[in-house]
Amino acid sequence: MLSLLPPTEITRACVSVKVIETLFNELFHEPERTVLCSGAEEPLYLPADQSRVCAEIHSRADYVSSALHEISHWCIAGKARRQQEDYGYWYEPDGRDVLTQQRFERVEVKPQALEWVFSVACGVDFRLSVDNVAQPELGPSEAFAVAVTGQANRYLESGLSGRAKLFFDRLCEHYGCFDRIEDLQPFRLSKVFRN
């Protein structure tokens, strides 16, 4: 049985995107025919088809946060969504106006909350993302921060299921920070605005 240990600087230093990639691929390559491929210029999900034996989750560069975020989208997506490129979601690049940014925030609540849970499980800091580098002055809205925090706490209260639970448990097993989701402390709004 794992001991309950808070994340430490040593734990954080051991977390790399290649380790996350290996953990994910060992867990899901065969049963789900899905692999995580880090190092992409932009995140992208590609379903299996005639040219790909496995579905591919591409995360950006060597960023642990990108890998955890893209895995979160995959864990949430249902079977029909996993048959579509980028799960059939719209994407508007940098330079979004206020209304489009609000729309982005509405669809990002669950993935970012799950990313936060995964981040805690492997002992790395979570940072709320508005994914709008061209307009940093927009920043995350308070409503978005409140919604993500609330959703993360709902995951604590109700527990994770399916692929999210399997991956969370694998992170806990590997990094030894927590035994199970019930061991996590409530998520606090003040943490999402930290740098």
C-alpha positions as CSV (number, residue, x, y, z in Angstrom):
1,M,0.0,0.0,0.0
2,L,1.3,3.5,-0.8
3,S,1.9,6.0,1.9
4,L,0.2,9.4,1.7
5,L,2.9,11.8,0.9
6,P,2.5,15.4,-0.1
7,P,4.2,16.4,-3.4
8,T,7.8,17.4,-2.7
9,E,10.5,19.1,-4.8
10,I,12.0,15.7,-5.4
11,T,8.7,14.4,-6.7
12,R,8.2,17.4,-9.0
13,A,11.7,17.0,-10.4
14,C,11.0,13.3,-11.3
15,V,7.9,14.2,-13.4
16,S,8.6,14.4,-17.1
17,V,6.4,14.2,-20.1
18,K,8.2,11.1,-21.2
19,V,7.3,9.4,-17.9
20,I,3.7,10.5,-18.3
21,E,3.7,9.2,-21.9
22,T,5.1,5.8,-20.8
23,L,2.6,5.5,-18.0
24,F,-0.3,6.3,-20.3
25,N,0.8,4.1,-23.1
26,E,1.4,1.1,-20.8
27,L,-2.1,1.5,-19.5
28,F,-4.1,2.3,-22.6
29,H,-2.2,1.2,-25.7
30,E,-3.6,-2.3,-26.0
31,P,-7.0,-2.1,-24.3
32,E,-8.1,1.3,-25.7
33,R,-5.9,1.3,-28.9
34,T,-4.7,4.8,-27.9
35,V,-1.3,6.3,-27.5
36,L,0.1,9.6,-26.1
37,C,2.7,11.2,-28.4
38,S,4.4,14.2,-26.8
39,G,6.5,16.8,-28.7
40,A,3.9,18.2,-31.1
41,E,3.8,21.8,-32.2
42,E,0.1,21.9,-31.3
43,P,-2.1,19.5,-29.4
44,L,-4.3,17.3,-31.5
45,Y,-6.3,14.1,-31.2
46,L,-6.5,11.8,-34.2
47,P,-8.8,8.7,-34.1
48,A,-7.7,5.4,-35.4
49,D,-8.5,4.8,-39.1
50,Q,-7.1,3.1,-42.1
51,S,-3.8,5.0,-41.7
52,R,-3.5,4.7,-37.9
53,V,-3.8,1.4,-36.0
54,C,-4.2,3.4,-32.8
55,A,-5.8,6.7,-31.9
56,E,-3.1,9.3,-31.1
57,I,-3.2,12.1,-28.5
58,H,-0.6,14.7,-29.4
59,S,0.6,17.0,-26.6
60,R,2.5,20.1,-27.0
61,A,6.3,20.1,-26.8
62,D,7.6,18.5,-23.6
63,Y,5.1,20.1,-21.3
64,V,3.7,17.9,-18.6
65,S,0.7,20.2,-18.3
66,S,-0.2,19.8,-22.0
67,A,0.0,16.0,-21.7
68,L,-2.2,15.9,-18.6
69,H,-4.6,18.3,-20.3
70,E,-4.9,16.3,-23.5
71,I,-5.3,13.1,-21.5
72,S,-8.1,14.8,-19.6
73,H,-10.0,15.6,-22.8
74,W,-9.6,12.0,-23.9
75,C,-10.8,10.6,-20.5
76,I,-14.0,12.8,-20.7
77,A,-14.8,12.2,-24.4
78,G,-17.4,9.5,-25.1
79,K,-17.0,6.8,-27.7
80,A,-18.6,8.8,-30.5
81,R,-16.4,11.8,-29.8
82,R,-13.3,9.6,-29.8
83,Q,-14.1,8.7,-33.4
84,Q,-13.7,12.3,-34.5
85,E,-10.5,14.4,-35.0
86,D,-10.1,16.6,-31.9
87,Y,-13.3,15.0,-30.6
88,G,-15.3,17.1,-33.0
89,Y,-14.8,20.2,-30.9
90,W,-14.3,23.7,-32.4
91,Y,-11.1,25.5,-31.8
92,E,-10.4,29.2,-32.2
93,P,-6.7,30.1,-32.2
94,D,-5.1,33.0,-30.2
95,G,-6.7,36.4,-30.5
96,R,-10.1,35.3,-29.3
97,D,-12.5,38.2,-28.4
98,V,-14.2,38.3,-25.0
99,L,-17.3,36.4,-26.1
100,T,-15.3,33.6,-27.8
101,Q,-13.1,33.4,-24.8
102,Q,-16.2,32.9,-22.6
103,R,-17.3,30.1,-24.8
104,F,-13.9,28.6,-24.6
105,E,-14.0,28.8,-20.8
106,R,-17.4,27.0,-20.6
107,V,-16.1,24.0,-22.5
108,E,-12.8,23.8,-20.6
109,V,-14.2,23.5,-17.1
110,K,-14.3,19.7,-16.9
111,P,-11.0,19.1,-18.7
112,Q,-9.1,21.6,-16.6
113,A,-10.6,20.3,-13.4
114,L,-9.5,16.8,-14.3
115,E,-6.1,18.1,-15.3
116,W,-5.8,19.6,-11.9
117,V,-6.7,16.3,-10.2
118,F,-4.0,14.5,-12.3
119,S,-1.5,17.3,-11.6
120,V,-1.9,16.8,-7.8
121,A,-1.7,13.0,-8.2
122,C,1.8,13.3,-9.8
123,G,2.9,16.2,-7.6
124,V,3.1,19.0,-10.1
125,D,1.6,22.5,-9.9
126,F,-1.6,23.2,-11.8
127,R,-2.1,26.5,-13.7
128,L,-5.4,27.6,-15.0
129,S,-5.1,28.1,-18.7
130,V,-7.0,30.5,-21.0
131,D,-5.0,29.3,-24.0
132,N,-5.0,32.8,-25.4
133,V,-1.4,33.9,-25.4
134,A,-2.0,36.7,-27.9
135,Q,-4.3,38.5,-25.4
136,P,-2.9,37.9,-21.9
137,E,-4.9,40.8,-20.5
138,L,-8.0,38.7,-20.8
139,G,-6.7,36.2,-18.3
140,P,-9.0,33.6,-16.6
141,S,-12.2,35.1,-15.5
142,E,-13.2,34.7,-11.9
143,A,-16.3,32.7,-13.0
144,F,-14.0,30.3,-14.9
145,A,-11.8,29.8,-11.8
146,V,-14.8,29.3,-9.6
147,A,-16.3,26.7,-12.1
148,V,-13.0,24.8,-12.4
149,T,-12.5,24.7,-8.7
150,G,-16.1,23.6,-8.1
151,Q,-15.8,20.8,-10.7
152,A,-12.5,19.6,-9.2
153,N,-14.2,19.3,-5.8
154,R,-17.1,17.4,-7.4
155,Y,-14.6,14.9,-8.7
156,L,-13.3,14.5,-5.1
157,E,-16.9,14.1,-3.8
158,S,-18.2,11.7,-6.4
159,G,-14.9,10.0,-7.3
160,L,-13.5,9.4,-10.8
161,S,-14.6,6.6,-13.0
162,G,-13.5,4.8,-16.1
163,R,-10.3,5.8,-17.9
164,A,-9.8,8.8,-15.6
165,K,-9.8,6.6,-12.5
166,L,-7.4,4.1,-14.1
167,F,-5.0,6.9,-15.1
168,F,-5.3,8.7,-11.7
169,D,-4.6,5.4,-9.9
170,R,-1.6,4.8,-12.1
171,L,-0.1,8.2,-11.4
172,C,-0.6,7.6,-7.7
173,E,1.0,4.2,-7.9
174,H,4.0,5.6,-9.8
175,Y,4.6,8.9,-7.9
176,G,3.4,7.7,-4.5
177,C,1.8,11.1,-3.6
178,F,-1.7,9.7,-2.8
179,D,-3.4,6.3,-2.4
180,R,-6.7,7.3,-3.9
181,I,-8.8,10.3,-4.8
182,E,-10.4,10.4,-1.3
183,D,-6.9,11.3,0.1
184,L,-6.8,14.6,-1.8
185,Q,-7.6,17.8,0.0
186,P,-10.4,20.1,-1.3
187,F,-9.3,22.3,-4.1
188,R,-9.1,26.0,-3.3
189,L,-9.9,28.9,-5.6
190,S,-6.8,30.8,-4.5
191,K,-4.5,28.1,-6.0
192,V,-5.7,28.6,-9.6
193,F,-4.5,32.2,-9.7
194,R,-1.0,31.4,-8.5
195,N,2.0,31.7,-10.8
